[in-house]
Amino acid sequence: MLEILKFTLSGFWIFCGSYTLIAMVLYFLVNGIVRVFTRFFRMIMVTKHGWPPNHLDADGDRKL
């Protein structure tokens, strides 16, 4: 672990690249977890209430 830290702090561009890589990995990881939860709760709501809701037509537009 100490070797990775020494390598990351050895130069400015190496630090920038490492920081960018870590930020991207964390973003995609958190985004994936959030999507799993939101899709799961959306599935529950659609199963419970049906699709489309009363105020929308079949493709999701508001009824006039």
N, CA, C and O atoms as a Tinker XYZ file with bonds, in Angstrom:
   256  protein
     1  N      0.823000   -1.194000    0.000000    73     2
     2  CA     0.000000    0.000000    0.000000    64     1     3
     3  C      0.869000    1.261000    0.000000    63     2     4     5
     4  O      0.541000    2.255000   -0.647000    81     3
     5  N      1.953000    1.202000    0.718000    73     3     6
     6  CA     2.855000    2.350000    0.788000    64     5     7
     7  C      3.521000    2.612000   -0.563000    63     6     8     9
     8  O      3.786000    3.760000   -0.920000    81     7
     9  N      3.790000    1.532000   -1.316000    73     7    10
    10  CA     4.396000    1.698000   -2.638000    64     9    11
    11  C      3.451000    2.423000   -3.597000    63    10    12    13
    12  O      3.884000    3.249000   -4.400000    81    11
    13  N      2.165000    2.108000   -3.505000    73    11    14
    14  CA     1.172000    2.776000   -4.361000    64    13    15
    15  C      1.106000    4.256000   -4.015000    63    14    16    17
    16  O      1.020000    5.100000   -4.908000    81    15
    17  N      1.143000    4.573000   -2.744000    73    15    18
    18  CA     1.109000    5.972000   -2.316000    64    17    19
    19  C      2.353000    6.722000   -2.776000    63    18    20    21
    20  O      2.259000    7.866000   -3.220000    81    19
    21  N      3.509000    6.088000   -2.673000    73    19    22
    22  CA     4.744000    6.715000   -3.137000    64    21    23
    23  C      4.700000    6.960000   -4.645000    63    22    24    25
    24  O      5.119000    8.016000   -5.119000    81    23
    25  N      4.191000    5.984000   -5.395000    73    23    26
    26  CA     4.090000    6.146000   -6.846000    64    25    27
    27  C      3.125000    7.266000   -7.202000    63    26    28    29
    28  O      3.419000    8.081000   -8.077000    81    27
    29  N      1.961000    7.316000   -6.527000    73    27    30
    30  CA     0.955000    8.336000   -6.826000    64    29    31
    31  C      1.474000    9.738000   -6.544000    63    30    32    33
    32  O      1.167000   10.673000   -7.283000    81    31
    33  N      2.253000    9.890000   -5.489000    73    31    34
    34  CA     2.751000   11.211000   -5.116000    64    33    35
    35  C      4.109000   11.542000   -5.741000    63    34    36    37
    36  O      4.724000   12.545000   -5.381000    81    35
    37  N      4.578000   10.715000   -6.666000    73    35    38
    38  CA     5.904000   10.935000   -7.247000    64    37    39
    39  C      5.928000   12.045000   -8.295000    63    38    40    41
    40  O      6.998000   12.573000   -8.599000    81    39
    41  N      4.790000   12.405000   -8.844000    73    39    42
    42  CA     4.772000   13.460000   -9.852000    64    41    43
    43  C      3.385000   14.052000   -9.988000    63    42    44    45
    44  O      2.386000   13.436000   -9.616000    81    43
    45  N      3.344000   15.262000  -10.530000    73    43    46
    46  CA     2.071000   15.973000  -10.647000    64    45    47
    47  C      1.115000   15.259000  -11.595000    63    46    48    49
    48  O     -0.053000   15.068000  -11.257000    81    47
    49  N      1.590000   14.860000  -12.781000    73    47    50
    50  CA     0.709000   14.241000  -13.765000    64    49    51
    51  C      0.299000   12.837000  -13.351000    63    50    52    53
    52  O     -0.803000   12.392000  -13.670000    81    51
    53  N      1.168000   12.148000  -12.654000    73    51    54
    54  CA     0.805000   10.828000  -12.132000    64    53    55
    55  C     -0.305000   10.985000  -11.086000    63    54    56    57
    56  O     -1.253000   10.200000  -11.051000    81    55
    57  N     -0.172000   12.010000  -10.236000    73    55    58
    58  CA    -1.216000   12.277000   -9.241000    64    57    59
    59  C     -2.531000   12.626000   -9.924000    63    58    60    61
    60  O     -3.581000   12.126000   -9.522000    81    59
    61  N     -2.493000   13.473000  -10.948000    73    59    62
    62  CA    -3.720000   13.851000  -11.659000    64    61    63
    63  C     -4.387000   12.638000  -12.312000    63    62    64    65
    64  O     -5.607000   12.485000  -12.251000    81    63
    65  N     -3.590000   11.792000  -12.926000    73    63    66
    66  CA    -4.133000   10.592000  -13.555000    64    65    67
    67  C     -4.706000    9.621000  -12.541000    63    66    68    69
    68  O     -5.767000    9.037000  -12.764000    81    67
    69  N     -4.013000    9.448000  -11.434000    73    67    70
    70  CA    -4.499000    8.544000  -10.397000    64    69    71
    71  C     -5.794000    9.067000   -9.784000    63    70    72    73
    72  O     -6.736000    8.305000   -9.561000    81    71
    73  N     -5.836000   10.363000   -9.514000    73    71    74
    74  CA    -7.031000   10.962000   -8.940000    64    73    75
    75  C     -8.216000   10.827000   -9.896000    63    74    76    77
    76  O     -9.325000   10.507000   -9.469000    81    75
    77  N     -7.984000   11.070000  -11.180000    73    75    78
    78  CA    -9.047000   10.949000  -12.173000    64    77    79
    79  C     -9.549000    9.515000  -12.259000    63    78    80    81
    80  O    -10.757000    9.282000  -12.321000    81    79
    81  N     -8.645000    8.569000  -12.264000    73    79    82
    82  CA    -9.027000    7.163000  -12.340000    64    81    83
    83  C     -9.849000    6.748000  -11.120000    63    82    84    85
    84  O    -10.871000    6.077000  -11.263000    81    83
    85  N     -9.416000    7.135000   -9.941000    73    83    86
    86  CA   -10.146000    6.788000   -8.721000    64    85    87
    87  C    -11.513000    7.458000   -8.701000    63    86    88    89
    88  O    -12.499000    6.841000   -8.300000    81    87
    89  N    -11.581000    8.719000   -9.131000    73    87    90
    90  CA   -12.861000    9.434000   -9.159000    64    89    91
    91  C    -13.832000    8.780000  -10.129000    63    90    92    93
    92  O    -15.020000    8.664000   -9.827000    81    91
    93  N    -13.348000    8.353000  -11.285000    73    91    94
    94  CA   -14.215000    7.691000  -12.259000    64    93    95
    95  C    -14.735000    6.364000  -11.732000    63    94    96    97
    96  O    -15.916000    6.055000  -11.886000    81    95
    97  N    -13.869000    5.582000  -11.115000    73    95    98
    98  CA   -14.287000    4.291000  -10.573000    64    97    99
    99  C    -15.332000    4.489000   -9.480000    63    98   100   101
   100  O    -16.339000    3.781000   -9.457000    81    99
   101  N    -15.112000    5.432000   -8.583000    73    99   102
   102  CA   -16.080000    5.694000   -7.521000    64   101   103
   103  C    -17.408000    6.204000   -8.080000    63   102   104   105
   104  O    -18.474000    5.821000   -7.598000    81   103
   105  N    -17.345000    7.071000   -9.100000    73   103   106
   106  CA   -18.570000    7.584000   -9.703000    64   105   107
   107  C    -19.405000    6.444000  -10.285000    63   106   108   109
   108  O    -20.602000    6.352000  -10.014000    81   107
   109  N    -18.781000    5.576000  -11.082000    73   107   110
   110  CA   -19.526000    4.493000  -11.711000    64   109   111
   111  C    -20.019000    3.477000  -10.688000    63   110   112   113
   112  O    -21.090000    2.897000  -10.865000    81   111
   113  N    -19.266000    3.257000   -9.638000    73   111   114
   114  CA   -19.689000    2.342000   -8.586000    64   113   115
   115  C    -20.909000    2.885000   -7.850000    63   114   116   117
   116  O    -21.898000    2.173000   -7.676000    81   115
   117  N    -20.842000    4.138000   -7.420000    73   115   118
   118  CA   -21.967000    4.742000   -6.697000    64   117   119
   119  C    -23.176000    4.887000   -7.615000    63   118   120   121
   120  O    -24.305000    4.633000   -7.196000    81   119
   121  N    -22.953000    5.288000   -8.849000    73   119   122
   122  CA   -24.049000    5.441000   -9.798000    64   121   123
   123  C    -24.743000    4.099000  -10.044000    63   122   124   125
   124  O    -25.969000    4.045000  -10.133000    81   123
   125  N    -23.980000    3.035000  -10.150000    73   123   126
   126  CA   -24.566000    1.716000  -10.347000    64   125   127
   127  C    -25.394000    1.272000   -9.163000    63   126   128   129
   128  O    -26.475000    0.709000   -9.337000    81   127
   129  N    -24.903000    1.515000   -7.961000    73   127   130
   130  CA   -25.649000    1.137000   -6.760000    64   129   131
   131  C    -26.944000    1.933000   -6.661000    63   130   132   133
   132  O    -27.992000    1.376000   -6.335000    81   131
   133  N    -26.879000    3.227000   -6.940000    73   131   134
   134  CA   -28.087000    4.067000   -6.888000    64   133   135
   135  C    -29.094000    3.611000   -7.926000    63   134   136   137
   136  O    -30.291000    3.570000   -7.640000    81   135
   137  N    -28.642000    3.266000   -9.123000    73   135   138
   138  CA   -29.557000    2.807000  -10.163000    64   137   139
   139  C    -30.240000    1.500000   -9.784000    63   138   140   141
   140  O    -31.426000    1.314000  -10.058000    81   139
   141  N    -29.498000    0.597000   -9.157000    73   139   142
   142  CA   -30.098000   -0.664000   -8.731000    64   141   143
   143  C    -31.228000   -0.393000   -7.745000    63   142   144   145
   144  O    -32.312000   -0.961000   -7.881000    81   143
   145  N    -30.992000    0.464000   -6.755000    73   143   146
   146  CA   -32.030000    0.761000   -5.772000    64   145   147
   147  C    -33.209000    1.477000   -6.401000    63   146   148   149
   148  O    -34.353000    1.120000   -6.123000    81   147
   149  N    -32.968000    2.487000   -7.250000    73   147   150
   150  CA   -34.088000    3.230000   -7.824000    64   149   151
   151  C    -34.912000    2.357000   -8.766000    63   150   152   153
   152  O    -36.140000    2.446000   -8.777000    81   151
   153  N    -34.251000    1.520000   -9.550000    73   151   154
   154  CA   -34.995000    0.624000  -10.452000    64   153   155
   155  C    -35.804000   -0.396000   -9.668000    63   154   156   157
   156  O    -36.911000   -0.756000  -10.066000    81   155
   157  N    -35.252000   -0.862000   -8.553000    73   155   158
   158  CA   -35.974000   -1.814000   -7.718000    64   157   159
   159  C    -37.237000   -1.176000   -7.143000    63   158   160   161
   160  O    -38.311000   -1.775000   -7.196000    81   159
   161  N    -37.118000    0.040000   -6.592000    73   159   162
   162  CA   -38.291000    0.695000   -6.037000    64   161   163
   163  C    -39.283000    1.090000   -7.126000    63   162   164   165
   164  O    -40.490000    1.089000   -6.886000    81   163
   165  N    -38.793000    1.428000   -8.318000    73   163   166
   166  CA   -39.703000    1.722000   -9.423000    64   165   167
   167  C    -40.469000    0.470000   -9.816000    63   166   168   169
   168  O    -41.662000    0.543000  -10.110000    81   167
   169  N    -39.791000   -0.695000   -9.826000    73   167   170
   170  CA   -40.446000   -1.950000  -10.146000    64   169   171
   171  C    -41.558000   -2.246000   -9.137000    63   170   172   173
   172  O    -42.642000   -2.698000   -9.506000    81   171
   173  N    -41.272000   -1.985000   -7.858000    73   171   174
   174  CA   -42.279000   -2.218000   -6.825000    64   173   175
   175  C    -43.487000   -1.308000   -7.033000    63   174   176   177
   176  O    -44.629000   -1.757000   -6.925000    81   175
   177  N    -43.239000   -0.026000   -7.332000    73   175   178
   178  CA   -44.343000    0.917000   -7.517000    64   177   179
   179  C    -45.177000    0.568000   -8.751000    63   178   180   181
   180  O    -46.404000    0.655000   -8.703000    81   179
   181  N    -44.540000    0.178000   -9.844000    73   179   182
   182  CA   -45.286000   -0.185000  -11.052000    64   181   183
   183  C    -46.078000   -1.462000  -10.805000    63   182   184   185
   184  O    -47.212000   -1.586000  -11.270000    81   183
   185  N    -45.496000   -2.410000  -10.081000    73   183   186
   186  CA   -46.212000   -3.642000   -9.765000    64   185   187
   187  C    -47.420000   -3.349000   -8.878000    63   186   188   189
   188  O    -48.486000   -3.936000   -9.065000    81   187
   189  N    -47.258000   -2.453000   -7.925000    73   187   190
   190  CA   -48.325000   -2.134000   -6.983000    64   189   191
   191  C    -49.439000   -1.310000   -7.629000    63   190   192   193
   192  O    -50.619000   -1.610000   -7.453000    81   191
   193  N    -49.059000   -0.267000   -8.378000    73   191   194
   194  CA   -50.038000    0.675000   -8.907000    64   193   195
   195  C    -50.355000    0.471000  -10.384000    63   194   196   197
   196  O    -51.308000    1.063000  -10.890000    81   195
   197  N    -49.589000   -0.340000  -11.076000    73   195   198
   198  CA   -49.822000   -0.559000  -12.500000    64   197   199
   199  C    -49.237000    0.546000  -13.355000    63   198   200   201
   200  O    -48.845000    1.602000  -12.857000    81   199
   201  N    -49.185000    0.280000  -14.669000    73   199   202
   202  CA   -48.681000    1.262000  -15.611000    64   201   203
   203  C    -49.629000    1.323000  -16.772000    63   202   204   205
   204  O    -50.061000    0.266000  -17.231000    81   203
   205  N    -49.975000    2.436000  -17.266000    73   203   206
   206  CA   -49.607000    3.781000  -16.845000    64   205   207
   207  C    -50.520000    4.258000  -15.726000    63   206   208   209
   208  O    -51.617000    3.727000  -15.551000    81   207
   209  N    -50.079000    5.253000  -14.969000    73   207   210
   210  CA   -50.964000    5.847000  -13.967000    64   209   211
   211  C    -52.164000    6.504000  -14.635000    63   210   212   213
   212  O    -52.159000    6.732000  -15.845000    81   211
   213  N    -53.176000    6.804000  -13.859000    73   211   214
   214  CA   -54.431000    7.337000  -14.420000    64   213   215
   215  C    -54.248000    8.643000  -15.174000    63   214   216   217
   216  O    -54.973000    8.892000  -16.137000    81   215
   217  N    -53.297000    9.490000  -14.768000    73   215   218
   218  CA   -53.152000   10.802000  -15.397000    64   217   219
   219  C    -52.245000   10.781000  -16.633000    63   218   220   221
   220  O    -52.011000   11.833000  -17.228000    81   219
   221  N    -51.717000    9.586000  -17.045000    73   219   222
   222  CA   -50.858000    9.471000  -18.221000    64   221   223
   223  C    -51.462000    8.509000  -19.230000    63   222   224   225
   224  O    -52.195000    7.588000  -18.868000    81   223
   225  N    -51.138000    8.739000  -20.529000    73   223   226
   226  CA   -51.549000    7.766000  -21.537000    64   225   227
   227  C    -50.486000    6.663000  -21.632000    63   226   228   229
   228  O    -49.560000    6.630000  -20.822000    81   227
   229  N    -50.612000    5.763000  -22.612000    73   227   230
   230  CA   -49.777000    4.557000  -22.660000    64   229   231
   231  C    -48.287000    4.846000  -22.815000    63   230   232   233
   232  O    -47.469000    4.080000  -22.306000    81   231
   233  N    -47.906000    5.927000  -23.502000    73   231   234
   234  CA   -46.473000    6.201000  -23.671000    64   233   235
   235  C    -45.926000    7.204000  -22.671000    63   234   236   237
   236  O    -44.793000    7.659000  -22.824000    81   235
   237  N    -46.700000    7.564000  -21.649000    73   235   238
   238  CA   -46.190000    8.407000  -20.571000    64   237   239
   239  C    -46.480000    9.883000  -20.714000    63   238   240   241
   240  O    -46.015000   10.675000  -19.894000    81   239
   241  N    -47.246000   10.290000  -21.746000    73   239   242
   242  CA   -47.621000   11.702000  -21.902000    64   241   243
   243  C    -48.855000   11.996000  -21.063000    63   242   244   245
   244  O    -49.655000   11.108000  -20.772000    81   243
   245  N    -48.994000   13.268000  -20.678000    73   243   246
   246  CA   -50.178000   13.669000  -19.904000    64   245   247
   247  C    -51.426000   13.614000  -20.771000    63   246   248   249
   248  O    -51.403000   14.013000  -21.936000    81   247
   249  N    -52.506000   13.120000  -20.198000    73   247   250
   250  CA   -53.785000   13.108000  -20.911000    64   249   251
   251  C    -54.346000   14.520000  -20.965000    63   250   252   253
   252  O    -54.186000   15.295000  -20.023000    81   251
   253  N    -54.985000   14.841000  -22.041000    73   251   254
   254  CA   -55.599000   16.166000  -22.174000    64   253   255
   255  C    -57.028000   16.162000  -21.718000    63   254   256
   256  O    -57.694000   17.197000  -21.762000    81   255
